[in-house]
Amino acid sequence: MAATTEEALGYEQARDELIEVVRRLETGGTTLEESLALWERGEELAKVCRRWLEGARARLDAAMSSSEDGETEDAAE
């Protein structure tokens, strides 16, 4: 899958597609080739989700850090 396609997927889209991939793998009834393709797609989608979550964590950490810095500056005044 191209990087631009991965970047275009939002977290919810990637998560929902990953859920569907897992469901299809658990249900079975696919050929080995189809199962491998589903597994590979699932790995790509998991990476997309992980990047979104890591980005969200970084934003939260930055916001909390700047909030704490503001409180420290207010207390010093």
Residue pairs with C-beta under 8 A, 6 or more apart in sequence:
1 41
1 44
6 44
6 47
6 48
9 17
9 45
9 48
10 52
11 48
11 49
11 52
11 53
14 45
14 48
14 49
14 52
15 45
15 49
17 41
17 45
18 42
18 45
18 46
18 49
21 38
21 41
21 42
21 45
22 42
24 30
24 38
25 35
25 38
25 39
25 42
30 38
